[in-house]
Amino acid sequence: MKKYYEEAKYNAAFDRCVDVMSQMLQKYGHQVLDKLEQDALQGVEHSEESNQAQLLTDKAA
């Protein structure tokens, strides 16, 4: 076990935290990535709609 902190109890707690986080990434990582991709695609669609609306507003003025 690598030493991150001077006290052994803090090292053990840190190792447990890292273990839990890595397990969560392995279990849920693909779901998070899928959600990020969906959000990114929706963001692109919304920005295109905003650009079109701005062009129409500029033409009307």
N, C-alpha and C positions, 0 to 999 in steps of 0.2 A: 504494500500500500504506500503510495507516495505521500510525502509530508507537505501539506499546504499550510497548516496552522501549528502553533507550538503545542497546543493541548490536544491530546488524543481524542477526546470526545468531540471536538470540533471537526477534526479530520474524518472521524467516523460519520458524523452528521453530513458533512459535505459529500462524502462518497455515496451515502444513501441518496442524497438529493440528485447527484449526477446519475445514479442508477435509475431512479424513478423517471427523470427527465428523458433519458435515452430510451427507456421502455415505452414512454408515451410517444416519443417521436417515431419509433418503429411501428407502434400500433396505429397511431392516428395521422402520421405524416402525410400519407397519400390523400386523406380527406382534406387536410389543410391546404395542400397544393391544389387540389381540384377546386376548392372554394376560392382561392386566390386567383386562379385562372378565370373562373366565372366572373368574379368581381372586376378583373382587368378587362374582360371582353365587354361587360356592361358599361364600364367607364369609357371605353372607346366609342361605344354606340351613343352614349349620352353626350360626349364631347362633339361628335359629328352632328348630332341634332342641334346642339347649341350653336355650332358654327353656321348651320343652315339657317337657323332662326336669326342669327346676327346678320347674315347676308340679306335676308328678307327685310329686316328692320332698316338696314343701311340703304337698300334700294327704295324703300317707301319714303325715306327722309329726303 
